[in-house]
Amino acid sequence: MVDRDWRYSSTELASLLRDQILTGQLAPGSLFPSDRWLCETHGVGRSLVRAAVAVLRAEGLVVTRQGQDSRVRTVHPKRPIDMTGVVRIETRMPTAPEREAMPDGPDDGVPVWVVWRAGNARPTLLPGDRWIISGPGGSES
């Protein structure tokens, strides 16, 4: 007989955990509950838990690294992008080599701003969770 998780789907579990992160019940920087704890608490199998966590990781809400405990992604203070000499700005997911080359680079699931400036052949990559583009009048909302 196939083991079936009747209580939740991975989408429903991801939604429940997302709500806990966004409301601060699971605080930024804190340890994310273990697979085992989530399985026992929610009455689901490990594959369902892993699928739900993969969704949250892809959304940039959870950080998982090989050999380390998973954590709720830290919220970084936002800084305005200096628009002096900017020709264009794009946003995309960084490649693995780009992520590794960036000092204090973004976690998996976090895009980068690609800032092209006049006179520069190469763009500057800025982690998308730490920079903003100010609106008219310089407001940061």
C-alpha positions in Angstrom: 0.0 0.0 0.0 1.3 3.5 -0.9 1.8 5.9 2.0 -0.6 8.9 1.4 -0.4 12.2 3.1 -4.1 13.0 3.6 -3.9 16.0 5.9 -2.1 18.5 3.6 -0.8 18.9 0.1 2.7 20.4 -0.3 1.1 23.6 -1.6 -1.1 23.9 1.6 1.8 23.2 3.9 4.0 25.8 2.0 1.1 28.3 2.4 0.9 27.6 6.1 4.6 28.0 6.6 4.7 31.1 4.4 2.1 32.7 6.6 4.1 31.9 9.7 7.2 33.6 8.1 5.4 36.7 6.8 3.6 37.3 10.2 6.9 36.9 12.1 5.9 33.7 13.9 9.0 32.3 12.3 11.4 35.2 12.7 14.0 36.3 10.1 17.3 34.6 10.8 15.8 31.9 13.0 16.2 28.2 12.5 13.5 26.8 10.3 11.7 23.8 11.7 13.4 20.4 10.8 11.8 18.0 8.3 11.2 15.6 11.1 9.4 18.1 13.3 7.3 19.2 10.4 6.4 15.6 9.5 5.4 14.8 13.1 3.6 18.1 13.7 1.6 18.1 10.5 1.1 14.4 10.0 2.7 14.3 6.6 5.6 12.4 4.9 9.1 13.7 4.3 8.7 14.0 0.6 5.7 16.3 1.1 7.7 18.4 3.6 10.7 18.6 1.2 8.4 19.8 -1.7 6.9 22.5 0.5 10.3 23.7 1.7 11.5 23.7 -1.9 8.7 26.1 -2.8 9.6 28.4 0.1 13.3 28.3 -0.9 12.4 29.2 -4.5 10.5 32.2 -3.1 13.5 33.3 -1.2 11.9 32.8 2.2 14.0 29.9 3.5 17.7 29.4 3.1 19.1 25.9 3.0 22.8 25.1 2.8 24.5 21.7 2.6 25.5 20.5 6.0 23.8 23.4 7.9 20.4 23.9 9.5 17.8 25.7 7.3 16.9 29.2 8.4 14.3 31.8 7.7 15.9 34.2 5.4 17.3 37.3 7.0 15.6 40.6 6.1 18.3 43.1 5.0 18.0 46.8 5.3 17.3 48.4 1.9 19.7 51.0 0.3 18.8 53.1 -2.7 20.6 52.4 -6.0 22.7 55.3 -7.0 21.2 56.3 -10.4 24.2 58.5 -11.5 25.2 57.4 -15.0 22.8 54.5 -15.1 21.8 53.5 -18.6 19.6 50.6 -17.7 18.6 48.2 -14.9 17.4 44.7 -15.2 16.5 42.0 -12.7 17.1 38.3 -13.0 18.3 35.3 -11.1 22.2 35.2 -10.8 24.2 32.3 -12.2 26.0 30.1 -9.6 29.4 31.6 -10.5 28.0 35.2 -10.2 26.5 34.3 -6.8 29.8 32.9 -5.6 31.8 35.9 -6.9 29.6 38.4 -5.1 30.9 39.3 -1.6 28.0 38.5 0.8 26.0 37.5 -2.3 22.3 36.7 -2.3 20.8 33.4 -1.0 19.2 31.0 -3.4 15.9 32.2 -4.6 16.9 35.9 -4.4 17.3 37.8 -7.7 19.9 40.4 -8.5 19.6 43.9 -9.9 21.8 44.2 -13.0 22.9 47.8 -13.2 24.5 49.0 -16.5 26.3 52.3 -16.2 27.6 54.6 -19.0 31.2 53.9 -19.8 31.3 50.5 -18.1 31.5 47.3 -20.3 30.3 45.1 -17.4 27.3 45.6 -15.2 27.2 45.7 -11.4 25.2 43.0 -9.7 23.3 43.9 -6.5 21.4 41.5 -4.4 17.7 42.2 -5.0 16.8 41.9 -1.3 19.0 44.7 -0.2 18.6 47.5 -2.8 15.7 49.7 -3.9 15.1 52.2 -6.7 13.7 55.4 -5.1 10.6 56.9 -6.6 10.1 60.6 -7.5 11.4 62.8 -4.8 13.7 60.1 -3.4 11.0 58.3 -1.3 11.9 54.7 -0.4 8.4 53.2 -0.5 
